[in-house]
């Protein structure tokens, strides 16, 4: 997977998280921000995130992939998607 593709995935995921979590435009959302620990997403937010990943990238995580390590931050989501999309 190219760096450009990873950047594109990162931008889409970051934009989604900012909109879904209603983050104010002046708040900086870092790629390593722990979105669940920071209270940006709860279980409903997680389910919406999984739907977004399916709709936007055509990736449906298996039950064994629905672990916090794959979705705890934008970086984690990008790494997970990069692996799935290059498989």
PDB file of N, CA, C and O in Angstrom:
ATOM      1  N   UNK A   1       0.841  -1.175   0.000  1.00  0.00           N
ATOM      2  CA  UNK A   1       0.000   0.000   0.000  1.00  0.00           C
ATOM      3  C   UNK A   1       0.884   1.236   0.000  1.00  0.00           C
ATOM      4  O   UNK A   1       1.864   1.311   0.741  1.00  0.00           O
ATOM      5  N   UNK A   2       0.535   2.192  -0.825  1.00  0.00           N
ATOM      6  CA  UNK A   2       1.359   3.387  -0.961  1.00  0.00           C
ATOM      7  C   UNK A   2       1.127   4.348   0.203  1.00  0.00           C
ATOM      8  O   UNK A   2       0.092   4.311   0.869  1.00  0.00           O
ATOM      9  N   UNK A   3       2.113   5.203   0.426  1.00  0.00           N
ATOM     10  CA  UNK A   3       1.990   6.221   1.470  1.00  0.00           C
ATOM     11  C   UNK A   3       0.826   7.147   1.167  1.00  0.00           C
ATOM     12  O   UNK A   3       0.110   7.568   2.076  1.00  0.00           O
ATOM     13  N   UNK A   4       0.632   7.464  -0.108  1.00  0.00           N
ATOM     14  CA  UNK A   4      -0.477   8.335  -0.508  1.00  0.00           C
ATOM     15  C   UNK A   4      -1.810   7.727  -0.093  1.00  0.00           C
ATOM     16  O   UNK A   4      -2.693   8.430   0.399  1.00  0.00           O
ATOM     17  N   UNK A   5      -1.952   6.437  -0.291  1.00  0.00           N
ATOM     18  CA  UNK A   5      -3.194   5.765   0.079  1.00  0.00           C
ATOM     19  C   UNK A   5      -3.403   5.821   1.586  1.00  0.00           C
ATOM     20  O   UNK A   5      -4.518   6.062   2.047  1.00  0.00           O
ATOM     21  N   UNK A   6      -2.338   5.600   2.362  1.00  0.00           N
ATOM     22  CA  UNK A   6      -2.447   5.666   3.821  1.00  0.00           C
ATOM     23  C   UNK A   6      -2.843   7.068   4.271  1.00  0.00           C
ATOM     24  O   UNK A   6      -3.635   7.227   5.199  1.00  0.00           O
ATOM     25  N   UNK A   7      -2.292   8.080   3.613  1.00  0.00           N
ATOM     26  CA  UNK A   7      -2.638   9.468   3.952  1.00  0.00           C
ATOM     27  C   UNK A   7      -4.106   9.718   3.632  1.00  0.00           C
ATOM     28  O   UNK A   7      -4.817  10.349   4.414  1.00  0.00           O
ATOM     29  N   UNK A   8      -4.556   9.229   2.496  1.00  0.00           N
ATOM     30  CA  UNK A   8      -5.950   9.380   2.102  1.00  0.00           C
ATOM     31  C   UNK A   8      -6.884   8.695   3.096  1.00  0.00           C
ATOM     32  O   UNK A   8      -7.902   9.268   3.484  1.00  0.00           O
ATOM     33  N   UNK A   9      -6.549   7.487   3.506  1.00  0.00           N
ATOM     34  CA  UNK A   9      -7.340   6.760   4.505  1.00  0.00           C
ATOM     35  C   UNK A   9      -7.355   7.551   5.808  1.00  0.00           C
ATOM     36  O   UNK A   9      -8.404   7.721   6.430  1.00  0.00           O
ATOM     37  N   UNK A  10      -6.194   8.028   6.209  1.00  0.00           N
ATOM     38  CA  UNK A  10      -6.077   8.785   7.452  1.00  0.00           C
ATOM     39  C   UNK A  10      -6.952  10.034   7.427  1.00  0.00           C
ATOM     40  O   UNK A  10      -7.628  10.338   8.409  1.00  0.00           O
ATOM     41  N   UNK A  11      -6.942  10.754   6.315  1.00  0.00           N
ATOM     42  CA  UNK A  11      -7.745  11.971   6.203  1.00  0.00           C
ATOM     43  C   UNK A  11      -9.235  11.656   6.285  1.00  0.00           C
ATOM     44  O   UNK A  11      -9.983  12.368   6.956  1.00  0.00           O
ATOM     45  N   UNK A  12      -9.670  10.599   5.609  1.00  0.00           N
ATOM     46  CA  UNK A  12     -11.093  10.221   5.625  1.00  0.00           C
ATOM     47  C   UNK A  12     -11.526   9.795   7.029  1.00  0.00           C
ATOM     48  O   UNK A  12     -12.590  10.191   7.505  1.00  0.00           O
ATOM     49  N   UNK A  13     -10.696   8.989   7.683  1.00  0.00           N
ATOM     50  CA  UNK A  13     -11.032   8.502   9.026  1.00  0.00           C
ATOM     51  C   UNK A  13     -11.048   9.668  10.016  1.00  0.00           C
ATOM     52  O   UNK A  13     -11.948   9.770  10.849  1.00  0.00           O
ATOM     53  N   UNK A  14     -10.058  10.535   9.919  1.00  0.00           N
ATOM     54  CA  UNK A  14      -9.982  11.675  10.836  1.00  0.00           C
ATOM     55  C   UNK A  14     -11.195  12.584  10.660  1.00  0.00           C
ATOM     56  O   UNK A  14     -11.777  13.040  11.645  1.00  0.00           O
ATOM     57  N   UNK A  15     -11.572  12.846   9.431  1.00  0.00           N
ATOM     58  CA  UNK A  15     -12.734  13.687   9.153  1.00  0.00           C
ATOM     59  C   UNK A  15     -14.001  13.046   9.725  1.00  0.00           C
ATOM     60  O   UNK A  15     -14.838  13.726  10.318  1.00  0.00           O
ATOM     61  N   UNK A  16     -14.132  11.737   9.540  1.00  0.00           N
ATOM     62  CA  UNK A  16     -15.294  11.032  10.073  1.00  0.00           C
ATOM     63  C   UNK A  16     -15.343  11.152  11.605  1.00  0.00           C
ATOM     64  O   UNK A  16     -16.384  11.483  12.173  1.00  0.00           O
ATOM     65  N   UNK A  17     -14.219  10.883  12.261  1.00  0.00           N
ATOM     66  CA  UNK A  17     -14.179  10.930  13.727  1.00  0.00           C
ATOM     67  C   UNK A  17     -14.522  12.339  14.219  1.00  0.00           C
ATOM     68  O   UNK A  17     -15.284  12.501  15.172  1.00  0.00           O
ATOM     69  N   UNK A  18     -13.958  13.347  13.569  1.00  0.00           N
ATOM     70  CA  UNK A  18     -14.240  14.730  13.982  1.00  0.00           C
ATOM     71  C   UNK A  18     -15.728  15.039  13.861  1.00  0.00           C
ATOM     72  O   UNK A  18     -16.308  15.644  14.763  1.00  0.00           O
ATOM     73  N   UNK A  19     -16.342  14.637  12.772  1.00  0.00           N
ATOM     74  CA  UNK A  19     -17.770  14.901  12.564  1.00  0.00           C
ATOM     75  C   UNK A  19     -18.653  14.063  13.490  1.00  0.00           C
ATOM     76  O   UNK A  19     -19.597  14.580  14.089  1.00  0.00           O
ATOM     77  N   UNK A  20     -18.346  12.780  13.604  1.00  0.00           N
ATOM     78  CA  UNK A  20     -19.177  11.874  14.402  1.00  0.00           C
ATOM     79  C   UNK A  20     -19.097  12.194  15.889  1.00  0.00           C
ATOM     80  O   UNK A  20     -20.082  12.033  16.610  1.00  0.00           O
ATOM     81  N   UNK A  21     -17.940  12.645  16.353  1.00  0.00           N
ATOM     82  CA  UNK A  21     -17.760  12.933  17.775  1.00  0.00           C
ATOM     83  C   UNK A  21     -18.071  14.394  18.102  1.00  0.00           C
ATOM     84  O   UNK A  21     -17.948  14.816  19.251  1.00  0.00           O
ATOM     85  N   UNK A  22     -18.475  15.162  17.090  1.00  0.00           N
ATOM     86  CA  UNK A  22     -18.790  16.585  17.271  1.00  0.00           C
ATOM     87  C   UNK A  22     -17.637  17.345  17.933  1.00  0.00           C
ATOM     88  O   UNK A  22     -17.832  18.117  18.872  1.00  0.00           O
ATOM     89  N   UNK A  23     -16.446  17.103  17.419  1.00  0.00           N
ATOM     90  CA  UNK A  23     -15.264  17.797  17.939  1.00  0.00           C
ATOM     91  C   UNK A  23     -15.259  19.220  17.398  1.00  0.00           C
ATOM     92  O   UNK A  23     -15.401  19.420  16.192  1.00  0.00           O
ATOM     93  N   UNK A  24     -15.098  20.205  18.264  1.00  0.00           N
ATOM     94  CA  UNK A  24     -15.051  21.595  17.792  1.00  0.00           C
ATOM     95  C   UNK A  24     -13.906  21.792  16.796  1.00  0.00           C
ATOM     96  O   UNK A  24     -12.847  21.180  16.936  1.00  0.00           O
ATOM     97  N   UNK A  25     -14.119  22.644  15.796  1.00  0.00           N
ATOM     98  CA  UNK A  25     -13.093  22.858  14.764  1.00  0.00           C
ATOM     99  C   UNK A  25     -11.742  23.312  15.325  1.00  0.00           C
ATOM    100  O   UNK A  25     -10.702  23.054  14.721  1.00  0.00           O
ATOM    101  N   UNK A  26     -11.756  23.989  16.482  1.00  0.00           N
ATOM    102  CA  UNK A  26     -10.501  24.494  17.038  1.00  0.00           C
ATOM    103  C   UNK A  26      -9.758  23.454  17.888  1.00  0.00           C
ATOM    104  O   UNK A  26      -8.631  23.699  18.318  1.00  0.00           O
ATOM    105  N   UNK A  27     -10.380  22.306  18.129  1.00  0.00           N
ATOM    106  CA  UNK A  27      -9.715  21.250  18.891  1.00  0.00           C
ATOM    107  C   UNK A  27      -8.856  20.406  17.960  1.00  0.00           C
ATOM    108  O   UNK A  27      -9.308  19.967  16.903  1.00  0.00           O
ATOM    109  N   UNK A  28      -7.620  20.189  18.366  1.00  0.00           N
ATOM    110  CA  UNK A  28      -6.729  19.362  17.548  1.00  0.00           C
ATOM    111  C   UNK A  28      -6.941  17.897  17.890  1.00  0.00           C
ATOM    112  O   UNK A  28      -6.807  17.485  19.043  1.00  0.00           O
ATOM    113  N   UNK A  29      -7.272  17.124  16.877  1.00  0.00           N
ATOM    114  CA  UNK A  29      -7.414  15.681  17.025  1.00  0.00           C
ATOM    115  C   UNK A  29      -6.157  15.052  16.446  1.00  0.00           C
ATOM    116  O   UNK A  29      -5.921  15.106  15.239  1.00  0.00           O
ATOM    117  N   UNK A  30      -5.358  14.457  17.313  1.00  0.00           N
ATOM    118  CA  UNK A  30      -4.111  13.836  16.857  1.00  0.00           C
ATOM    119  C   UNK A  30      -4.384  12.402  16.418  1.00  0.00           C
ATOM    120  O   UNK A  30      -5.345  11.774  16.861  1.00  0.00           O
ATOM    121  N   UNK A  31      -3.530  11.902  15.551  1.00  0.00           N
ATOM    122  CA  UNK A  31      -3.709  10.538  15.045  1.00  0.00           C
ATOM    123  C   UNK A  31      -3.506   9.475  16.116  1.00  0.00           C
ATOM    124  O   UNK A  31      -3.934   8.333  15.949  1.00  0.00           O
ATOM    125  N   UNK A  32      -2.851   9.847  17.219  1.00  0.00           N
ATOM    126  CA  UNK A  32      -2.648   8.862  18.287  1.00  0.00           C
ATOM    127  C   UNK A  32      -3.574   9.100  19.486  1.00  0.00           C
ATOM    128  O   UNK A  32      -3.425   8.454  20.523  1.00  0.00           O
ATOM    129  N   UNK A  33      -4.536  10.033  19.344  1.00  0.00           N
ATOM    130  CA  UNK A  33      -5.523  10.254  20.403  1.00  0.00           C
ATOM    131  C   UNK A  33      -6.348   8.987  20.583  1.00  0.00           C
ATOM    132  O   UNK A  33      -6.857   8.428  19.611  1.00  0.00           O
ATOM    133  N   UNK A  34      -6.481   8.537  21.819  1.00  0.00           N
ATOM    134  CA  UNK A  34      -7.259   7.333  22.116  1.00  0.00           C
ATOM    135  C   UNK A  34      -8.730   7.732  22.169  1.00  0.00           C
ATOM    136  O   UNK A  34      -9.206   8.274  23.167  1.00  0.00           O
ATOM    137  N   UNK A  35      -9.439   7.454  21.080  1.00  0.00           N
ATOM    138  CA  UNK A  35     -10.785   8.002  20.897  1.00  0.00           C
ATOM    139  C   UNK A  35     -11.805   7.460  21.895  1.00  0.00           C
ATOM    140  O   UNK A  35     -12.788   8.142  22.187  1.00  0.00           O
ATOM    141  N   UNK A  36     -11.605   6.278  22.417  1.00  0.00           N
ATOM    142  CA  UNK A  36     -12.535   5.737  23.416  1.00  0.00           C
ATOM    143  C   UNK A  36     -12.146   6.217  24.814  1.00  0.00           C
ATOM    144  O   UNK A  36     -13.007   6.603  25.605  1.00  0.00           O
ATOM    145  N   UNK A  37     -10.839   6.192  25.117  1.00  0.00           N
ATOM    146  CA  UNK A  37     -10.363   6.649  26.426  1.00  0.00           C
ATOM    147  C   UNK A  37     -10.682   8.123  26.649  1.00  0.00           C
ATOM    148  O   UNK A  37     -10.938   8.545  27.777  1.00  0.00           O
ATOM    149  N   UNK A  38     -10.666   8.894  25.580  1.00  0.00           N
ATOM    150  CA  UNK A  38     -10.957  10.330  25.681  1.00  0.00           C
ATOM    151  C   UNK A  38     -12.461  10.621  25.688  1.00  0.00           C
ATOM    152  O   UNK A  38     -12.875  11.773  25.813  1.00  0.00           O
ATOM    153  N   UNK A  39     -13.270   9.569  25.552  1.00  0.00           N
ATOM    154  CA  UNK A  39     -14.712   9.741  25.591  1.00  0.00           C
ATOM    155  C   UNK A  39     -15.318  10.286  24.302  1.00  0.00           C
ATOM    156  O   UNK A  39     -16.460  10.747  24.296  1.00  0.00           O
ATOM    157  N   UNK A  40     -14.547  10.233  23.201  1.00  0.00           N
ATOM    158  CA  UNK A  40     -15.057  10.736  21.932  1.00  0.00           C
ATOM    159  C   UNK A  40     -16.083   9.777  21.331  1.00  0.00           C
ATOM    160  O   UNK A  40     -17.036  10.201  20.677  1.00  0.00           O
ATOM    161  N   UNK A  41     -15.876   8.485  21.560  1.00  0.00           N
ATOM    162  CA  UNK A  41     -16.788   7.456  21.057  1.00  0.00           C
ATOM    163  C   UNK A  41     -17.179   6.533  22.205  1.00  0.00           C
ATOM    164  O   UNK A  41     -16.377   6.247  23.094  1.00  0.00           O
ATOM    165  N   UNK A  42     -18.425   6.075  22.167  1.00  0.00           N
ATOM    166  CA  UNK A  42     -18.893   5.033  23.071  1.00  0.00           C
ATOM    167  C   UNK A  42     -19.240   3.814  22.223  1.00  0.00           C
ATOM    168  O   UNK A  42     -18.822   3.727  21.068  1.00  0.00           O
ATOM    169  N   UNK A  43     -19.995   2.876  22.779  1.00  0.00           N
ATOM    170  CA  UNK A  43     -20.297   1.660  22.011  1.00  0.00           C
ATOM    171  C   UNK A  43     -21.136   1.962  20.774  1.00  0.00           C
ATOM    172  O   UNK A  43     -20.953   1.328  19.735  1.00  0.00           O
ATOM    173  N   UNK A  44     -22.055   2.926  20.873  1.00  0.00           N
ATOM    174  CA  UNK A  44     -22.849   3.293  19.692  1.00  0.00           C
ATOM    175  C   UNK A  44     -21.959   3.968  18.649  1.00  0.00           C
ATOM    176  O   UNK A  44     -22.110   3.733  17.450  1.00  0.00           O
ATOM    177  N   UNK A  45     -21.049   4.790  19.104  1.00  0.00           N
ATOM    178  CA  UNK A  45     -20.100   5.427  18.193  1.00  0.00           C
ATOM    179  C   UNK A  45     -19.226   4.395  17.505  1.00  0.00           C
ATOM    180  O   UNK A  45     -18.873   4.542  16.335  1.00  0.00           O
ATOM    181  N   UNK A  46     -18.878   3.345  18.247  1.00  0.00           N
ATOM    182  CA  UNK A  46     -18.073   2.268  17.677  1.00  0.00           C
ATOM    183  C   UNK A  46     -18.825   1.557  16.564  1.00  0.00           C
ATOM    184  O   UNK A  46     -18.255   1.263  15.513  1.00  0.00           O
ATOM    185  N   UNK A  47     -20.100   1.279  16.791  1.00  0.00           N
ATOM    186  CA  UNK A  47     -20.904   0.599  15.768  1.00  0.00           C
ATOM    187  C   UNK A  47     -21.046   1.484  14.523  1.00  0.00           C
ATOM    188  O   UNK A  47     -21.011   0.990  13.397  1.00  0.00           O
ATOM    189  N   UNK A  48     -21.205   2.779  14.735  1.00  0.00           N
ATOM    190  CA  UNK A  48     -21.285   3.713  13.604  1.00  0.00           C
ATOM    191  C   UNK A  48     -19.957   3.752  12.855  1.00  0.00           C
ATOM    192  O   UNK A  48     -19.939   3.837  11.627  1.00  0.00           O
ATOM    193  N   UNK A  49     -18.852   3.690  13.583  1.00  0.00           N
ATOM    194  CA  UNK A  49     -17.524   3.661  12.963  1.00  0.00           C
ATOM    195  C   UNK A  49     -17.374   2.415  12.087  1.00  0.00           C
ATOM    196  O   UNK A  49     -16.852   2.498  10.976  1.00  0.00           O
ATOM    197  N   UNK A  50     -17.825   1.273  12.580  1.00  0.00           N
ATOM    198  CA  UNK A  50     -17.740   0.026  11.811  1.00  0.00           C
ATOM    199  C   UNK A  50     -18.586   0.152  10.536  1.00  0.00           C
ATOM    200  O   UNK A  50     -18.170  -0.313   9.475  1.00  0.00           O
ATOM    201  N   UNK A  51     -19.754   0.769  10.628  1.00  0.00           N
ATOM    202  CA  UNK A  51     -20.591   0.990   9.442  1.00  0.00           C
ATOM    203  C   UNK A  51     -19.886   1.909   8.446  1.00  0.00           C
ATOM    204  O   UNK A  51     -19.909   1.662   7.240  1.00  0.00           O
ATOM    205  N   UNK A  52     -19.260   2.970   8.958  1.00  0.00           N
ATOM    206  CA  UNK A  52     -18.515   3.894   8.097  1.00  0.00           C
ATOM    207  C   UNK A  52     -17.390   3.154   7.363  1.00  0.00           C
ATOM    208  O   UNK A  52     -17.207   3.340   6.160  1.00  0.00           O
ATOM    209  N   UNK A  53     -16.652   2.330   8.075  1.00  0.00           N
ATOM    210  CA  UNK A  53     -15.533   1.576   7.472  1.00  0.00           C
ATOM    211  C   UNK A  53     -16.056   0.658   6.368  1.00  0.00           C
ATOM    212  O   UNK A  53     -15.436   0.534   5.312  1.00  0.00           O
ATOM    213  N   UNK A  54     -17.181   0.028   6.613  1.00  0.00           N
ATOM    214  CA  UNK A  54     -17.788  -0.852   5.613  1.00  0.00           C
ATOM    215  C   UNK A  54     -18.223  -0.046   4.383  1.00  0.00           C
ATOM    216  O   UNK A  54     -17.916  -0.424   3.253  1.00  0.00           O
ATOM    217  N   UNK A  55     -18.935   1.058   4.604  1.00  0.00           N
ATOM    218  CA  UNK A  55     -19.444   1.864   3.488  1.00  0.00           C
ATOM    219  C   UNK A  55     -18.329   2.564   2.711  1.00  0.00           C
ATOM    220  O   UNK A  55     -18.344   2.588   1.481  1.00  0.00           O
ATOM    221  N   UNK A  56     -17.375   3.126   3.428  1.00  0.00           N
ATOM    222  CA  UNK A  56     -16.332   3.933   2.789  1.00  0.00           C
ATOM    223  C   UNK A  56     -15.232   3.088   2.150  1.00  0.00           C
ATOM    224  O   UNK A  56     -14.728   3.422   1.078  1.00  0.00           O
ATOM    225  N   UNK A  57     -14.861   1.992   2.815  1.00  0.00           N
ATOM    226  CA  UNK A  57     -13.702   1.212   2.356  1.00  0.00           C
ATOM    227  C   UNK A  57     -14.055  -0.212   1.941  1.00  0.00           C
ATOM    228  O   UNK A  57     -13.192  -0.935   1.443  1.00  0.00           O
ATOM    229  N   UNK A  58     -15.303  -0.629   2.134  1.00  0.00           N
ATOM    230  CA  UNK A  58     -15.707  -1.984   1.765  1.00  0.00           C
ATOM    231  C   UNK A  58     -15.082  -3.053   2.633  1.00  0.00           C
ATOM    232  O   UNK A  58     -14.881  -4.184   2.190  1.00  0.00           O
ATOM    233  N   UNK A  59     -14.772  -2.693   3.879  1.00  0.00           N
ATOM    234  CA  UNK A  59     -14.147  -3.638   4.814  1.00  0.00           C
ATOM    235  C   UNK A  59     -15.145  -3.940   5.932  1.00  0.00           C
ATOM    236  O   UNK A  59     -15.614  -3.040   6.628  1.00  0.00           O
ATOM    237  N   UNK A  60     -15.456  -5.225   6.086  1.00  0.00           N
ATOM    238  CA  UNK A  60     -16.321  -5.672   7.174  1.00  0.00           C
ATOM    239  C   UNK A  60     -15.467  -6.460   8.158  1.00  0.00           C
ATOM    240  O   UNK A  60     -15.088  -7.598   7.881  1.00  0.00           O
ATOM    241  N   UNK A  61     -15.163  -5.861   9.305  1.00  0.00           N
ATOM    242  CA  UNK A  61     -14.330  -6.571  10.285  1.00  0.00           C
ATOM    243  C   UNK A  61     -15.018  -7.834  10.781  1.00  0.00           C
ATOM    244  O   UNK A  61     -16.219  -7.839  11.052  1.00  0.00           O
ATOM    245  N   UNK A  62     -14.238  -8.903  10.895  1.00  0.00           N
ATOM    246  CA  UNK A  62     -14.750 -10.137  11.479  1.00  0.00           C
ATOM    247  C   UNK A  62     -14.851  -9.986  12.982  1.00  0.00           C
ATOM    248  O   UNK A  62     -14.245  -9.086  13.564  1.00  0.00           O
ATOM    249  N   UNK A  63     -15.616 -10.868  13.614  1.00  0.00           N
ATOM    250  CA  UNK A  63     -15.791 -10.800  15.064  1.00  0.00           C
ATOM    251  C   UNK A  63     -14.457 -10.796  15.806  1.00  0.00           C
ATOM    252  O   UNK A  63     -14.306 -10.099  16.809  1.00  0.00           O
ATOM    253  N   UNK A  64     -13.490 -11.571  15.318  1.00  0.00           N
ATOM    254  CA  UNK A  64     -12.194 -11.657  15.987  1.00  0.00           C
ATOM    255  C   UNK A  64     -11.339 -10.404  15.774  1.00  0.00           C
ATOM    256  O   UNK A  64     -10.312 -10.234  16.431  1.00  0.00           O
ATOM    257  N   UNK A  65     -11.763  -9.527  14.857  1.00  0.00           N
ATOM    258  CA  UNK A  65     -11.019  -8.289  14.596  1.00  0.00           C
ATOM    259  C   UNK A  65     -11.608  -7.097  15.348  1.00  0.00           C
ATOM    260  O   UNK A  65     -11.018  -6.017  15.356  1.00  0.00           O
ATOM    261  N   UNK A  66     -12.760  -7.283  15.974  1.00  0.00           N
ATOM    262  CA  UNK A  66     -13.422  -6.202  16.701  1.00  0.00           C
ATOM    263  C   UNK A  66     -12.813  -6.051  18.092  1.00  0.00           C
ATOM    264  O   UNK A  66     -13.485  -6.233  19.107  1.00  0.00           O
ATOM    265  N   UNK A  67     -11.533  -5.718  18.112  1.00  0.00           N
ATOM    266  CA  UNK A  67     -10.798  -5.526  19.360  1.00  0.00           C
ATOM    267  C   UNK A  67     -10.319  -4.080  19.422  1.00  0.00           C
ATOM    268  O   UNK A  67     -10.082  -3.439  18.398  1.00  0.00           O
ATOM    269  N   UNK A  68     -10.183  -3.589  20.639  1.00  0.00           N
ATOM    270  CA  UNK A  68      -9.843  -2.179  20.836  1.00  0.00           C
ATOM    271  C   UNK A  68      -8.528  -1.807  20.144  1.00  0.00           C
ATOM    272  O   UNK A  68      -8.380  -0.679  19.671  1.00  0.00           O
ATOM    273  N   UNK A  69      -7.587  -2.726  20.080  1.00  0.00           N
ATOM    274  CA  UNK A  69      -6.287  -2.418  19.462  1.00  0.00           C
ATOM    275  C   UNK A  69      -6.416  -1.988  18.006  1.00  0.00           C
ATOM    276  O   UNK A  69      -5.596  -1.208  17.522  1.00  0.00           O
ATOM    277  N   UNK A  70      -7.425  -2.481  17.304  1.00  0.00           N
ATOM    278  CA  UNK A  70      -7.610  -2.125  15.894  1.00  0.00           C
ATOM    279  C   UNK A  70      -8.296  -0.784  15.701  1.00  0.00           C
ATOM    280  O   UNK A  70      -8.230  -0.213  14.612  1.00  0.00           O
ATOM    281  N   UNK A  71      -8.956  -0.266  16.735  1.00  0.00           N
ATOM    282  CA  UNK A  71      -9.800   0.911  16.558  1.00  0.00           C
ATOM    283  C   UNK A  71      -9.603   1.994  17.622  1.00  0.00           C
ATOM    284  O   UNK A  71     -10.406   2.923  17.710  1.00  0.00           O
ATOM    285  N   UNK A  72      -8.541   1.885  18.433  1.00  0.00           N
ATOM    286  CA  UNK A  72      -8.382   2.800  19.565  1.00  0.00           C
ATOM    287  C   UNK A  72      -7.951   4.215  19.176  1.00  0.00           C
ATOM    288  O   UNK A  72      -8.114   5.150  19.960  1.00  0.00           O
ATOM    289  N   UNK A  73      -7.406   4.376  17.977  1.00  0.00           N
ATOM    290  CA  UNK A  73      -6.957   5.693  17.518  1.00  0.00           C
ATOM    291  C   UNK A  73      -7.038   5.734  15.990  1.00  0.00           C
ATOM    292  O   UNK A  73      -7.256   4.715  15.334  1.00  0.00           O
ATOM    293  N   UNK A  74      -6.860   6.913  15.457  1.00  0.00           N
ATOM    294  CA  UNK A  74      -6.856   7.041  13.993  1.00  0.00           C
ATOM    295  C   UNK A  74      -5.710   6.223  13.410  1.00  0.00           C
ATOM    296  O   UNK A  74      -5.886   5.539  12.401  1.00  0.00           O
ATOM    297  N   UNK A  75      -4.536   6.290  14.038  1.00  0.00           N
ATOM    298  CA  UNK A  75      -3.395   5.490  13.558  1.00  0.00           C
ATOM    299  C   UNK A  75      -3.734   3.998  13.543  1.00  0.00           C
ATOM    300  O   UNK A  75      -3.414   3.297  12.583  1.00  0.00           O
ATOM    301  N   UNK A  76      -4.383   3.516  14.606  1.00  0.00           N
ATOM    302  CA  UNK A  76      -4.734   2.093  14.691  1.00  0.00           C
ATOM    303  C   UNK A  76      -5.717   1.715  13.588  1.00  0.00           C
ATOM    304  O   UNK A  76      -5.587   0.659  12.968  1.00  0.00           O
ATOM    305  N   UNK A  77      -6.696   2.578  13.348  1.00  0.00           N
ATOM    306  CA  UNK A  77      -7.689   2.310  12.302  1.00  0.00           C
ATOM    307  C   UNK A  77      -7.030   2.293  10.931  1.00  0.00           C
ATOM    308  O   UNK A  77      -7.320   1.421  10.112  1.00  0.00           O
ATOM    309  N   UNK A  78      -6.142   3.252  10.676  1.00  0.00           N
ATOM    310  CA  UNK A  78      -5.436   3.325   9.389  1.00  0.00           C
ATOM    311  C   UNK A  78      -4.579   2.080   9.185  1.00  0.00           C
ATOM    312  O   UNK A  78      -4.566   1.511   8.093  1.00  0.00           O
ATOM    313  N   UNK A  79      -3.864   1.654  10.223  1.00  0.00           N
ATOM    314  CA  UNK A  79      -3.036   0.447  10.109  1.00  0.00           C
ATOM    315  C   UNK A  79      -3.896  -0.787   9.829  1.00  0.00           C
ATOM    316  O   UNK A  79      -3.554  -1.624   8.994  1.00  0.00           O
ATOM    317  N   UNK A  80      -5.012  -0.879  10.541  1.00  0.00           N
ATOM    318  CA  UNK A  80      -5.923  -2.006  10.330  1.00  0.00           C
ATOM    319  C   UNK A  80      -6.448  -2.017   8.894  1.00  0.00           C
ATOM    320  O   UNK A  80      -6.414  -3.046   8.219  1.00  0.00           O
ATOM    321  N   UNK A  81      -6.937  -0.854   8.433  1.00  0.00           N
ATOM    322  CA  UNK A  81      -7.483  -0.766   7.080  1.00  0.00           C
ATOM    323  C   UNK A  81      -6.407  -1.020   6.021  1.00  0.00           C
ATOM    324  O   UNK A  81      -6.675  -1.663   5.006  1.00  0.00           O
ATOM    325  N   UNK A  82      -5.215  -0.526   6.250  1.00  0.00           N
ATOM    326  CA  UNK A  82      -4.123  -0.724   5.297  1.00  0.00           C
ATOM    327  C   UNK A  82      -3.839  -2.218   5.120  1.00  0.00           C
ATOM    328  O   UNK A  82      -3.646  -2.700   4.003  1.00  0.00           O
ATOM    329  N   UNK A  83      -3.818  -2.933   6.233  1.00  0.00           N
ATOM    330  CA  UNK A  83      -3.595  -4.383   6.152  1.00  0.00           C
ATOM    331  C   UNK A  83      -4.728  -5.078   5.407  1.00  0.00           C
ATOM    332  O   UNK A  83      -4.482  -5.930   4.553  1.00  0.00           O
ATOM    333  N   UNK A  84      -5.968  -4.717   5.731  1.00  0.00           N
ATOM    334  CA  UNK A  84      -7.126  -5.362   5.096  1.00  0.00           C
ATOM    335  C   UNK A  84      -7.190  -5.050   3.590  1.00  0.00           C
ATOM    336  O   UNK A  84      -7.500  -5.924   2.781  1.00  0.00           O
ATOM    337  N   UNK A  85      -6.898  -3.812   3.234  1.00  0.00           N
ATOM    338  CA  UNK A  85      -7.029  -3.404   1.837  1.00  0.00           C
ATOM    339  C   UNK A  85      -5.883  -3.921   0.970  1.00  0.00           C
ATOM    340  O   UNK A  85      -6.026  -4.025  -0.248  1.00  0.00           O
ATOM    341  N   UNK A  86      -4.745  -4.247   1.592  1.00  0.00           N
ATOM    342  CA  UNK A  86      -3.619  -4.748   0.803  1.00  0.00           C
ATOM    343  C   UNK A  86      -3.591  -6.270   0.773  1.00  0.00           C
ATOM    344  O   UNK A  86      -2.748  -6.861   0.098  1.00  0.00           O
ATOM    345  N   UNK A  87      -4.505  -6.910   1.499  1.00  0.00           N
ATOM    346  CA  UNK A  87      -4.546  -8.378   1.549  1.00  0.00           C
ATOM    347  C   UNK A  87      -5.140  -8.944   0.267  1.00  0.00           C
ATOM    348  O   UNK A  87      -5.256 -10.161   0.125  1.00  0.00           O
TER     349      UNK A  87
END
